[in-house]
Amino acid sequence: MLLLMVFSVAAQDKPTVCIENFINNSDLNNQYAKQLYNEIVSGLSKSSRIIIVQTSSFGKLPKDPTAYEDALMAEGVNYLLKGTVDGYTAGRGKGFLTDKIYDQCEIKYTLTLIDIETHQTLSSEAMSCSYTLGSSASEAISKAIEEASGDMKKYVNRHFKVNAKVKAIDQVDSKQRAKTLYVTMGSSSGVTKGDVLEVFAEVNIAGEKAKKKIGEVKVTEIMSATLSQCEVKSGGAEIKVAFDKGSTLSVVTRVK
């Protein structure tokens, strides 16, 4: 099951995430459990949105959970990522549209993200990786583990969204709809070309302020550490009207 809280970081803050060694609660050989850990570390490290460190970097740490997290915070760590290997199944079966028999496997694991300043669990997400076309059992396991590495980009997109604001409208079309605009996020926040951003306007509903989604934009060029140019994909008219009225327009990254 997925327990998820809305979590985002400011556009110019790149959080540091410390990842613990995984606990293996499955029948998977410890050698492969370590390989899974290494692949997930590698996948997370490829993201330009966060900084990944390992607990082994800090030497001996306190055993008390609260003191342990406080010690990591003193080292500049913002979030703690824990992992457990929960299950492993293997077998043999036919490939798709063929009678050839292949080795197959599925590995189930859980990633738990903790805010160490508040000691609060932000999410506990059950995940899995599998491979069905192995020429041997070891190949099926290794290929499945490689899949886990690739899944980490989506994990970062889900749990480390970036917040910023619309700074200026660059171009409008013949119908006075926003066509391109600039947002206050750039290379320092790990935003990359092609990232999709949701645009929200601050509205007043029955005397209370709320945010309403009015469109989406796509990053087309990183201009600087704190500025990117975006192409408006939807909501161009609403964005132009709200911006001209002086409304605060915020943008938030989302999973592609």
SULHU-V904763 format. One record per residue. N is the residue number from 1. SS is DSSP state (H for helix, E for strand, - for the rest). PSI is psi in radians with two decimals (* if undefined). Layout:
n->[N N]
ss->[SS SS]
psi->[PSI PSI]
This chain:
n->[1 2 3 4 5 6 7 8 9 10 11 12 13 14 15 16 17 18 19 20 21 22 23 24 25 26 27 28 29 30 31 32 33 34 35 36 37 38 39 40 41 42 43 44 45 46 47 48 49 50 51 52 53 54 55 56 57 58 59 60 61 62 63 64 65 66 67 68 69 70 71 72 73 74 75 76 77 78 79 80 81 82 83 84 85 86 87 88 89 90 91 92 93 94 95 96 97 98 99 100 101 102 103 104 105 106 107 108 109 110 111 112 113 114 115 116 117 118 119 120 121 122 123 124 125 126 127 128 129 130 131 132 133 134 135 136 137 138 139 140 141 142 143 144 145 146 147 148 149 150 151 152 153 154 155 156 157 158 159 160 161 162 163 164 165 166 167 168 169 170 171 172 173 174 175 176 177 178 179 180 181 182 183 184 185 186 187 188 189 190 191 192 193 194 195 196 197 198 199 200 201 202 203 204 205 206 207 208 209 210 211 212 213 214 215 216 217 218 219 220 221 222 223 224 225 226 227 228 229 230 231 232 233 234 235 236 237 238 239 240 241 242 243 244 245 246 247 248 249 250 251 252 253 254 255 256]
ss->[- E E E - - - E E E - - - - - E E E E - - - E E - - - - - H H H H H H H H H H H H H H H H - - - - - E E E E H H H H - - - - - - H H H H H H H H H H - - - - E E E E E E E E E E E E E E E E - - - - - - E E E E E E E E E E E E E E E - - - - E E E E E E E E E E E E E E E - - H H H H H H H H H H H H H H H H H H H H H H H - E E E E E E E E E E E E - - - - - E E E E E E - - - H H H - - - - - - E E E E E E E E E E - - E E E E E E E E E E E E E E E E E - - E E E E E E E E - H H H H H H H H H - - - - E E E E E E - -]
psi->[2.66 2.09 2.00 2.31 2.61 2.22 2.23 2.85 2.73 2.72 -0.57 0.20 2.11 1.82 2.63 2.21 2.18 2.22 2.23 2.82 2.49 2.63 2.20 1.81 0.32 -3.10 0.00 2.33 2.42 -0.51 -0.74 -0.57 -0.69 -0.65 -0.70 -0.79 -0.84 -0.70 -0.66 -0.71 -0.78 -0.77 -0.72 -0.64 -0.36 -0.29 2.35 0.11 -0.38 2.86 2.19 2.27 2.82 2.62 -0.48 -0.27 -0.29 0.11 -2.55 2.27 2.72 2.62 -0.54 2.23 -0.77 -0.78 -0.62 -0.83 -0.64 -0.66 -0.68 -0.70 -0.65 -0.40 0.10 0.18 2.41 -0.62 2.57 2.30 2.07 2.59 2.51 2.42 2.03 -0.50 2.70 2.17 2.50 2.69 -2.90 2.56 2.98 2.56 2.95 2.18 0.58 2.72 0.01 2.44 2.30 2.77 2.42 2.66 2.78 2.34 2.23 2.39 2.85 2.34 2.19 2.17 2.23 2.32 1.92 -0.25 -0.68 -0.15 0.49 2.37 2.08 -0.62 2.64 1.82 2.12 2.24 2.96 2.76 2.55 2.84 2.39 0.05 0.62 2.44 -0.15 2.90 -0.71 -0.64 -0.70 -0.73 -0.83 -0.72 -0.65 -0.75 -0.65 -0.60 -0.65 -0.66 -0.76 -0.47 -0.25 -0.44 -0.76 -0.62 -0.80 -0.74 -0.61 -0.71 -0.21 1.12 2.68 2.30 2.43 -2.92 2.75 2.11 -0.73 2.62 2.23 -0.93 2.61 2.74 -3.02 -0.35 0.29 0.66 2.43 2.28 -0.80 2.68 3.01 2.47 2.71 0.92 2.54 -2.56 -0.52 -0.36 0.04 0.23 2.45 2.80 2.31 -0.24 2.46 2.34 2.44 2.42 2.25 2.48 2.51 2.15 2.83 2.04 1.95 0.73 0.01 2.45 2.40 2.91 2.34 2.24 2.27 -0.08 -3.12 2.56 2.81 2.33 2.17 -0.42 2.32 1.98 -0.63 -2.98 -0.46 0.32 2.36 2.60 2.45 2.60 2.30 2.15 -0.55 2.70 0.42 -0.71 -0.80 -0.69 -0.77 -0.80 -0.82 -0.72 -0.76 -0.50 -0.13 0.24 2.56 2.10 2.03 2.67 2.49 2.33 2.65 2.89 2.34 *]
